[in-house]
């Protein structure tokens, strides 16, 4: 395979920490890269992350994105605003339709594609959502910031899979944990209820009706029986679906929550198609996405013909 002008070595879809890190690596490998992003990275929701190495006082999610974009710019790369609405393979090349924010459609061609599209969260009835997340009243990742809510009054909603697991996980950080039912009928069985009792987790049996905020930004959880419970922080455990349709339509394998299965080099079952970060099966963490980005970018560089100087 010879490298052809006007064809990108790699098209990266998604400009979160994984996609940006992969682009930085590939530009440092002197590869011709296009990174398309529609601006919905979950990292931008994070008011401050204390879980990302190298920032002892934490770092704001939007600031981290800005710094990654700046770093990419130092190597001649940039983010193309837009959305890849269709991806196909023709004569050995990936062909993508890129829709700009203004609605214009451009066709892009690449030898390889790296999917870093993340996940879409399932909604919950929380008023003033943006303000709640920005203030830390609502949090999305117990693994990321359980340490930051030590000894707070913590509310957790049940999940469809392992409904009590996150509440038990949070007991490592606080003795005051309340588990709320998300569905009309309880998904907590007798064995799980016994686990909650043994861990001294308060199980609120009446289904959750909605969440409001106090004037000082404390979440108040309202149940169908008319009761209200003020807490310090709420983990809604939203549930999520991976944004994997572009890959699945080409034959890539998906498993639970539409996540993609990849090998040790972040390769999907489709030759030349890679995936990293939350769109893949595994632990949803910034560090995982950036680590996968390094692996995928290096693999892509080594499998393409050398771009000799």
N, C-alpha and C positions, 0 to 999 in steps of 0.2 A: 504494500500500500504506500503510495507516494502522497505527500501532503499537497493539497490543491489550494490555490489562492481563493479567497472569499468563502472558505469553509473553516469554521472554528475548530480548534483541536478539541475543545470541550465547551458544551453549553451547560451552565450551572443554573438550575431552577430553584430559586429561594435564596434570599439574602439575609438569613439569620446568622448566628455565630458559626454554624457549620458551613454554610455556603460561602460566607466571606473568608473563613479560614482556608477552605479549599482553593478559592480564587487566589489568595495570597501565595499559597504554596505553588500553584501552577504558574503564576506570573513570575515567581522567583525561579521556576524551571524554564523561563522564557517561552512559555506556551501562549498561544493565541486563545484567549478565553472571553466568553460572553456570560455575564451574570445578570439574570432577569429576576426582578423582585417586585411584587405588588404592594409591599409595605405593611404586611400584617404579622410581622414577627412577634411571637409571644414574649420575647426578651424585652420588648418595649413596654410591657406591662409591669415589669419588676421595678419597684421603687428603689430597692437596694439589695444586692446579692452579697452575702457574706460567705458564700460557698464556692466562689471562683478563685483559684489560687493566684497569689501575687498582689491581692488588694486587701491588706489587713484591716482596713476600715470599711470594706465593702465598696461596691461600685453600682451606680445606677444603670439599669438596663439600656436605656436610650444612649447614655454616654458610652457604654461599652460598644454598642453598635456603631456610634460615630467614630470611635477610635479605630475599630476594625476597618471601616470604610476609608478612613484617612490613611491607614497603613497600606491598604490595597492601592490607593491612589499614588503612593510613593513608588510603586512598581508598574505604573502605567495602566492600572486597571480601574474600572468604575462600575457602578451599579446602573443597569438599564431599567428605568421604571416601566412596568408593564406586567402582563399576565400571559403565560403560555397556555393557550386554550386548546391546542391540539398537538399531538406528537405522533409521528409515524416514521417508518423506515422505507427508504426508496433507494435502490441501487447501492446498498451498503452504507448510506448516509442517514443520519437522523434529520428529519425535517420538522421544524416547529413553527407554529403560527403564534406570533407574539402580538398581542393587542395592547396598544399604548393607552395611557390614561385618557387620551383624547378620542379613543375609539378606532384609531388607524391600525391596520393589520399588516405586519411585515413577516415575510418568510425567512427563517434562519436555518442554516445548515451546519451540522457538526459531525465529527467522527465519533465522539463519545458524548454522553449526557450524564450529569450528576444531579440526582434529585435530592433536594434539601428542603422539602416543602412543609415539613412539620405536620401538625395535627390541628383539627378544628374541634373546639370544645363544645360539649352539649350545654345548653343554657340552664340557668337556675333563676328563680324569682328573687333577685336581689336588687333593691332599689339603689340608684346612684352608683351603678356598678364601677365605673371608672374611678370615682372618688373613693369607693370602698377598697379597691385594689391598691390604689396609689397610697392610701393611708396605712395599709397593712391590716385593716379590719377584716378583709377577706384575703385569704392566701390560697395558693394553688398547689403547693408542693411540700408535703411534710418532710420529704428527704432533704430538700433544699434548706428549709428554715425552721425545722422543729426546734433547734437549739435557740433560735431567736425568741421563742415564746415560752421559755421555761417558766413554770409556775403561774402561767396565765390561766384564765378560765376559757377552755377550748371547746368549741362546738364542731362536730364532724357529722356529715351526712352519710348515710349508708350508700354503698356501691352495689351494682348488680352482681359483680364477682367478689367473693370474700367480703361481705358487707360489714363485718366487724373489724377487719384487719387494720384499717387506718386508725380507728379509735384506740385499739390496743397498742399500736405503734406510738401514738401520741402520749400514752401513759408513761413512756420513758422520760417525758419532758415535764409533765404536770400531773398532780394528783386530782385535778378538777377537770375531768373530761366528760362531755355529754354527747351521746350518739342519737341523732334524729333520723326518723324514718323518712325516706324520700318518696316511696310508693304508697299507694292507697292501702295495700295489704303488706304486712311485715314480711321482710325477706330474711329475718333472723330466726334460725331454727333453735331447737332446744339446747343442743350442744353449744352453739354460739352464744346463746343467752347465758349459759353457765360460765363461759369464758369471760363475758362482760362482768358478771357478778364477782367472779374470783379476782378480777383486776380492779374492782370497784369503779367501773365505768357506769355512769347513769344513763340508762336506756329510756328515751322518751318515745313511748309507743304510738302516740297520736301523730299522724302524718304531718310533715312540714308544709305550711301553707304559704309562707313568704318570709322575707328578711328585710327589715328596715334598719336605719342607722339613727342613733341618738345624736344630739347636737355636738357631742364630743367624739363622734365617729366610733361608737361601740355598736357591734351588730346585735340586733334584737331578733330572735327567731320566734315566729308565731306558728302555732300548731292548730290543727283543725278543731280541737276541743276548746279553743278560745284562750289558751294559755300563752304566755310570752316569757321568754328566757333571755335575759341580757347576758352577753358573754364579752370577752376581750377580743376574741378572734374566731373566725369561722372558716373551716375548710370544707367547701361544698362538694369536693370529690366529683367534679362535673361529669367525668366520663369523656371520652374523646374518640374521634375517628381520624385516622391518618389520611392525609391528602395524597393518596397513592394512585388515583384513577389513571393518570397519564401512563404510569408504569404497568398497571394491571391490564390496561387496554392493549399493551404490546405483548402480554403473556407473562409478566413477572408474577411470582407467587405471593399471595397475601394470606395472612392468618388473622388472629383476633384483632378486632378494631381496625381492620383493613390495613394493618401494618405490613411492611414488606420484609420478606426474609432475604438476607444477604449472607455471603460467605465471609471468611476472615479478611478478605480484601475489599469488602463492601460491594461486591458484584452481585447483581440480581441474576435471575435465570436467563435474562436477555443479554446476549453478547454486546458489550460496549455500554451497557446501562448500569449505572451505579446509584446507590442510595445511602444516605447518612442521616444521623440525628433522629428526631422523634418520629419521622415517617417509617423508620425501621423498627423491628421487634427488639425490645430491650429497655434499658433504664433511660428515662427521659431526663437528661442532665446536660448542661452546657458543656461540661468537660468531656462527656462522652461524645457529643456532636463534634467538638473540635478535634478530639483524638481520632475519630473516624475520618474526619476531613483530611488529616495528615496521611492516613493510610490510603484512602481512596485516591488522593491527588498523586501520591508517589506511584501507586499502581498504574494509574492512567498514563503518567509521564513515561514509565518504563515500557508500557505495551505499545505506545505510539511510535512511529518512525522517528528517529532522532532529528531534531531541528538543528542541523549543524550550522555553526557560525561561519 
